Amino acid sequence: MDFQKLLDTSIPILTAVGLKVLGAIALWVIGRWLIHLSTNILGRTLRRQKIEETLIQWLIASIGVALNIALVVAILGYFGVETTTFAALIAAAGIAIGAAWAGLLANFAAGVFLVILRPFKVGDFVTAGGITGTVHEIGLFATTIISPDNVSTFVGNNKVFGDTIQNYSTNPFRRVDRTAQLNGATDVHAAIAQLKQQLLTIPNVVANPAPDVEILDFNLLGPVLAVRPYTHTDNYWQVYFDTNKLLSRAGFAAPEQQITVHQK
């Protein structure tokens, strides 16, 4: 075997392949740098427009994935690989992955609508997906809600978006609903006037609208009052418990059931 001839033949081929590999490496490094630069510029531009941070992260991640796929296709084309076939394979793989991950994609799509429509934002106190608490994060696939007892609950975005959402932080105040059972012998009108004045002394109870105290019902013990102060949702539980304390020391006679027996 003529090794010299083999060497003379292989050197140009190896040189061409080496140059191709070096060119592909350079293309990959430069392409990755350009992708990183462009996504950073896009992120800074969007943040200057005061766009929701979660949406910015999604856009940057989606565009980054698309540009990286385009870079890989370009490198394969540089090596002479038929990119149309590769694109068809990507499309077929996308369909297969979409069918397998239908639930995840539904959560992702619902998350996009949550960010765009903004029924709530991070920090709002809500009931969503059957969970009540403070929104900690609106993620790609799930929303994190911290309940009042400090438990983090992850709810799929599709469940959140497809269910009823109650946002307690949207309006400037919220009503606290309590009841007061009075003794049948108590002057109910005097009790109502007294409670209306005392409720205004509770910290964080708003004066407008003024607290409501009205007769809600009657039973064998006496009249039942609806006691309803108003406050911001951040102070709801403080006003709730302070209202209970107020009712316990209001000085009304203890309710007791009285039965009159008539003997013939």
FITOR-132923 format. One record per atom (N, C-alpha, C): x, y, z; residue in three letters. Coordinates in steps of 0.02 Angstrom, whole numbers, plus 50000, padded with zeros to 5 digits. Example, Ala and Ser with C-alpha at 12.3 -4.5 7.8 and 13.67 -1.06 7.14 Angstrom:
residues 2
506604971650390ala
506154977550390ala
506604983550390ala
506424988850354ser
506844994750357ser
506455000250394ser
end
This chain:
residues 264
500434994050000met
500005000050000met
500455006250000met
500295010949956asp
500685017049950asp
500445022150002asp
500795022250059phe
500595026750113phe
500675034050095phe
501175035450055gln
501285042350035gln
500705044949993gln
500475040649948lys
499915042549906lys
499275043449948lys
499185038649996leu
498605039150041leu
498635045550082leu
499245047150105leu
499335053150145leu
499195059350104leu
499445059250041asp
499335065049997asp
498595065949982asp
498225060449980thr
497515060849965thr
497105062950026thr
497305060350084ser
496905061650145ser
497015068650174ser
497625071350165ile
497765077950194ile
497285083250170ile
497145083950105pro
496665089150084pro
495955087850112pro
495775081450116ile
495105079850143ile
495065081650216ile
495575079650255leu
495585081150326leu
495615088650338leu
496005092050295thr
496055099350302thr
495375102650290thr
495025100250237ala
494365103050222ala
493875101650279ala
493895095350305val
493445093650360val
493615097750422val
494265098450436gly
494475102450494gly
494255109650489gly
494325112450429leu
494105119350419leu
493345119950428leu
493005114750404lys
492275114750413lys
492085114550487lys
492435110150525val
492295109550597val
492455116050633val
493035119050615leu
493215125450646leu
492715130850628leu
492485130750565gly
491985135550544gly
491325134650582gly
491145128150592ala
490525126750629ala
490585128950701ala
491175127750732ile
491285129950801ile
491245137450806ile
491575140850759ala
491555148150758ala
490835150650748ala
490475147350703leu
489775149250691leu
489355148250754leu
489475142750790trp
489105141450851trp
489255146650905trp
489905148050915val
490105152850967val
489835159750951val
489925161950888ile
489685168650869ile
488925168950872ile
488605163650849gly
487875163450849gly
487595163650920gly
487895159750965arg
487675159851034arg
487775166751066arg
488335169951050trp
488465176651077trp
487945181651051trp
487795181150986leu
487295185650957leu
486605184450987leu
486435178050998ile
485785176451029ile
485745179351099ile
486275178351138his
486295181051206his
486245188651205his
486605191751159leu
486595199051154leu
485895201651135leu
485595198351086ser
484935200651062ser
484395199651115ser
484415194051152thr
483905192951203thr
483995197851261thr
484625199551278asn
484745204551330asn
484485211451309asn
484605213251246ile
484355219751221ile
483595219851222ile
483295214151200leu
482575213751200leu
482295214351271leu
482615210951320gly
482385211251389gly
482425218351416gly
482975221851403arg
483035228751428arg
482525233351395arg
482395232251331thr
481895236351296thr
481205235251324thr
481025228951335leu
480365227451362leu
480285230151433leu
480815229751473arg
480765232151542arg
480685239751543arg
480975243251496arg
480875250551493arg
480155252251476arg
479805247551443gln
479095248651425gln
478625246651482gln
478915244651541lys
478515242951600lys
478055236851588lys
478305232051549ile
477925225951535ile
478025221051592ile
477505217051605glu
477525212051659glu
478155207751653glu
478525206951709glu
479155203351709glu
479075196051688glu
478525192851709thr
478415185851689thr
478345185251614thr
477985189851582leu
477905189751509leu
478575190951475leu
478985195351503ile
479645196551474ile
480065190251475ile
480065186751531gln
480455180551536gln
480205175351486gln
479545174751477trp
479275170051429trp
479495171751358trp
479445178151341leu
479635180251273leu
480365178951260leu
480785180651309ile
481505179551300ile
481665172151292ile
481345167951335ala
481475160751331ala
481235157851265ala
480635159851242ser
480365157251179ser
480795159351119ser
480975165751118ile
481395168151063ile
482085164951064ile
482355163951125gly
483005160651130gly
482995153451104gly
482455149851120val
482395142951094val
482345142951018val
481935147450991ala
481845147750918ala
482505149450883ala
482875154250910leu
483515156250879leu
484035150750884leu
484035147050940asn
484515141450946asn
484355135950897asn
483715134550886ile
483525129550835ile
483745131850766ile
483635138350751ala
483845141050687ala
484605140650679ala
484965141650733leu
485705141250730leu
485925134150715leu
485605129150748val
485785122150736val
485635120250663val
485055122450638val
484875121050568val
485385124150521val
485615130250536ala
486105133650494ala
486765129950493ala
486985127350552ile
487605123550555ile
487555117050516ile
486975113750522leu
486875107550482leu
486885109050408leu
486575114650388gly
486605116650318gly
487315118150295gly
487715120950339tyr
488415122350324tyr
488805115950310tyr
488605110550345phe
488925104050333phe
488615100350274phe
488115103350241gly
487815100250183gly
487225095750198gly
486975095850260val
486395091850278val
485775095150249val
485325091250220glu
484705093850191glu
484255096450247glu
484205102950253thr
483835105950309thr
483085105250302thr
482835104550240thr
482105103750232thr
481875097250264thr
482275092050257thr
482115085650290thr
482145086450366thr
482655090150389phe
482725091250460phe
482135095250487phe
481905100150450ala
481335104150471ala
480705099850476ala
480635095250428ala
480065090650430ala
480095086250492ala
480705083950509leu
480775079850569leu
480605083850632leu
480815090150634ile
480655094450691ile
479895095250698ile
479565096350640ala
478845097150641ala
478505090750666ala
478735085050641ala
478445078650663ala
478565077550737ala
479175079150760ala
479325078350831ala
478895083050873ala
478785089150847gly
478365093950882gly
477655091450890gly
477385088250838ile
476715085450843ile
476685079850895ile
477195075550893ala
477205069950941ala
477265072551012ala
477715077451022ile
477805080151089ile
477175083851112ile
476865087451065gly
476245091051081gly
475695086351104gly
475645080551070ala
475135075651089ala
475285072651158ala
475935071451171ala
476125068451234ala
476075073351292ala
476215079651277trp
476235084851330trp
475645089651323trp
475075087051304ala
474495091351293ala
474325095251356ala
474365091851413gly
474205095151476gly
474685100851492gly
475335099651481leu
475835104851494leu
475735110751447leu
475595109251383leu
475485114651335leu
474865118651352leu
474345115251376ala
473735118751397ala
473885123351456ala
474295120951503asn
474495125251559asn
474915131151536asn
475355129951488phe
475765135351461phe
475335140551427phe
474865138351385ala
474425143051350ala
474005146951399ala
473745143551451ala
473345146951502ala
473765152051539ala
474395150351551gly
474845155051585gly
474955161351544gly
475015160551477val
475085166451434val
474475171051441val
473875168051440phe
473265172151447phe
473225175351516phe
473465171951568leu
473455174851635leu
473895181051637leu
474465180851603val
474915186551603val
474635192251560val
474335190451503ile
474075195651458ile
473445198851486ile
472965194751508leu
472325197451532leu
472375200051604leu
472835197551643arg
472985199951710arg
472375200151756arg
472045194451767pro
471505194451818pro
471795195351888pro
472435193951896phe
472785195351959phe
473525196051944phe
473885198551993lys
474615199251986lys
474945196752050lys
475605196252048val
475975193952107val
475845198652165val
475675195752223gly
475525199752282gly
474785200452296gly
474355198852248asp
473635199352258asp
473385193452301asp
472865194852340phe
472545189652380phe
471945187152340phe
471935180852322val
471445178252275val
471185171452298val
470625169452267thr
470415162452267thr
470425160252194thr
470865155552178ala
470955153352109ala
471105145852109ala
470765142252065gly
470865134952063gly
470675131552127gly
470215134552165gly
470005131552228gly
470455133052286gly
470975137152277ile
471455138852330ile
471405146252346ile
471395147852410thr
471375154752433thr
472045156552464thr
472325162152442gly
472965164452470gly
473265170052429gly
473895171552443thr
474255176952409thr
474655174052351thr
474595177152292val
474955174852233val
475705176252242val
476105170952240his
476825171652248his
477185171852181his
476945167952133glu
477265167752068glu
476775165152015glu
476795168151955ile
476425165651898ile
476935162451852ile
477005155851856gly
477535152351819gly
477315150451749gly
477775146951714leu
477625144751646leu
477045139951644leu
477015135351693phe
476515130151692phe
476055130251753phe
476265133451807ala
475865133351868ala
475925140051904ala
475415141551943thr
475395147551985thr
475495145452057thr
475955148952091thr
476095147352161thr
475695152052206thr
475285149152250ile
474865152952296ile
475055150952367ile
475185155952409ile
475345154652479ile
474725155852520ile
474475150652552ser
473855151052591ser
473975154952656ser
473445157152690pro
473535160952752pro
473915157252806pro
473915150452804asp
474305146652853asp
475015145152828asp
475245149152777asn
475935149052752asn
476115142452718asn
475655139652680val
475785133652640val
475805135652567val
476345133852533ser
476415135252461ser
476045129952421ser
475585132052379thr
475195127452338thr
475305129252264thr
475475124052224phe
475595125052153phe
474975122652115phe
474655127152080val
474035125652044val
474175126451969val
473995121251930gly
474095121651858gly
473735127651828gly
474075131151783asn
473785137251754asn
473135135951718asn
473065130051688asn
472445128351652asn
471865127851701asn
471985125051760lys
471465124651812lys
471295131651838lys
471805135751846val
471695142651871val
471275146551821val
471475146351757phe
471145150351706phe
470445147651690phe
470355141051697gly
469715138051680gly
469215138151736gly
469415140351796asp
468975140551854asp
468815147851871asp
468365148651919thr
468185155351942thr
468755158351981thr
468915164751967ile
469445168352001ile
469135174052041ile
469285174152105gln
469065179752148gln
469695183452171gln
469725189852152asn
470295194052172asn
470075198952225asn
470305197852287tyr
470105202052343tyr
470505208552346tyr
471035209052306ser
471465214952309ser
471285220252257ser
470815218752213thr
470655223452159thr
470315229752186thr
469825228852230asn
469445234552257asn
469785237352319asn
469665243852334pro
470025247052389pro
469825244652458pro
469245241452466phe
469045239052532phe
468645232552525phe
468575229152582arg
468235222752584arg
467815222452647arg
467235219152645arg
466785218752702arg
466955212852746arg
466965214052811val
467055208752861val
466365207052889val
466155200852884asp
465485198752906asp
465525195152973asp
465215198053024arg
465155194853089arg
464435195453112arg
464235191653163thr
463565191953192thr
463615192653267thr
463095195653297ala
463075196553370ala
462385194353395ala
462385189453438gln
461765186953468gln
461615191053531gln
461035194453532leu
460845198553588leu
460335195053632leu
460305197153694asn
459785194853740asn
459125198053719asn
458575194353728gly
457925196853708gly
457725203253743gly
458015204553803ala
457835210553841ala
458265216553823ala
458755215653780thr
459215221153762thr
458865226153717thr
459005232653728asp
458755237853683asp
459145237453618asp
458845234453567val
459205232953506val
459435239253470val
459035244453471his
459225250653435his
459815254153469his
459825254053535ala
460395256853571ala
461025252653557ala
460945246153554ala
461515241753540ala
461795243153470ala
461355244153422ile
461575245653353ile
461975252153352ile
461715257453383ala
462065263853384ala
462735263353419ala
462755259553474gln
463395258653511gln
463915255153469gln
463715249753436leu
464185245853397leu
464445249753336leu
464015253753305lys
464235257853248lys
464785262653268lys
464725265653327gln
465235270253350gln
465875266553370gln
465805260953404gln
466395257253427gln
466785254053370gln
466435251953317leu
466785248853261leu
467275253653228leu
467115260153229leu
467555265153198leu
468195266053238leu
468225263653299thr
468835264253340thr
469325258553327thr
469105253453290ile
469555247853274ile
470055250253222ile
470705248953232pro
471205251053183pro
471065248053113pro
471155252153062asn
471105250352991asn
470385249252967asn
469885250653008val
469195250652984val
469075257352949val
468835257052886val
468735263252848val
468085266552870val
468085273252865ala
467485277052884ala
466985277652827ala
467225276752766asn
466785277152708asn
466925271352661asn
466465266552656pro
465805266352687pro
465835264852762pro
465345267652797ala
465315266752870ala
465125259552886ala
465325257052944pro
465135250252964pro
464375249352966pro
464155243452946asp
463445241752947asp
463295237453009asp
462785239453045val
462525235353101val
461775235453094val
461485229753078glu
460765229253066glu
460495222753096glu
459835222553106ile
459525216453131ile
459505211253075ile
459835205753086leu
459885200553035leu
459325195353043leu
459155193553105asp
458675188153116asp
458435188353189asp
457945184253203phe
457695183353271phe
457675175853285phe
457835174053348asn
457765167053370asn
457525166953442asn
457515161153473leu
457255160653541leu
457675164453593leu
458305165753577leu
458735169353623leu
458635176853618leu
458425179353559gly
458345186453549gly
458545188353478gly
458635194853466pro
458835197153399pro
459555195453383pro
459695194353318val
460375193053294val
460565198953250val
461145202053266leu
461375207853228leu
461895205653176leu
461855208753117ala
462395208153068ala
462875213853081ala
463515212153095val
464025217153110val
464525216953053val
464575222553015arg
464965222452953arg
465395228652945arg
465995228652973pro
466475234052959pro
466815232852891pro
467125238052864tyr
467475237752800tyr
468215239452810tyr
468645235952772thr
469365237252777thr
469705234752714thr
470335236652706his
470725234152650his
470885226752661his
470945223052607thr
471045215752614thr
471675213952653thr
472195218352651asp
472805216952689asp
472675216752765asp
472145220352787asn
472005220752859asn
471385216652878asn
471165212252833tyr
470535208752843tyr
470525204852909tyr
471035200552919trp
471015196252978trp
471125200153042trp
471515205553040gln
471595209653100gln
470925212753120gln
470555215453071val
469905218453086val
469405213053107val
469445207153075tyr
469005201553093tyr
469075199753167tyr
469685198753190phe
469795196653259phe
469665202453308phe
469835208553288asp
469705214253332asp
468945215453339asp
468565213953287thr
467835214453292thr
467575209353341thr
467835203353340asn
467635198253389asn
467785200553460asn
468375203553470lys
468555205953537lys
468085211553559lys
467915215853511leu
467455221353528leu
466775218553550leu
466525213653513leu
465875210753530leu
465895207253598leu
466465204453616ser
466515200753680ser
466515205453740ser
466725211853730arg
466755216453786arg
466255222253778arg
465755221353736ala
465275226753723ala
464825228053782ala
464765223353828gly
464375224453889gly
463645222553883gly
463445219053831phe
462745217053824phe
462605211053869phe
461985210553892ala
461785204853933ala
461865198353894ala
462085193153929ala
462185186653896ala
461515183953872ala
461485181453811pro
460855178753785pro
460655172453823pro
460025171853838glu
459775165953872glu
459065164553848glu
458925158253841gln
458265156153816gln
457755156253872gln
457205159553861gln
456675159953911gln
456045156553885gln
455745152453928ile
455135148853909ile
454595150453961ile
454035152753938thr
453465154253983thr
452985148353983thr
452825145754042val
452375140054048val
451715142454078val
451175141054045his
450495142854069his
450155136654095his
449955136654158gln
449645130854189gln
448895132054198gln
448515127354176lys
447785127754185lys
447575123454243lys
end
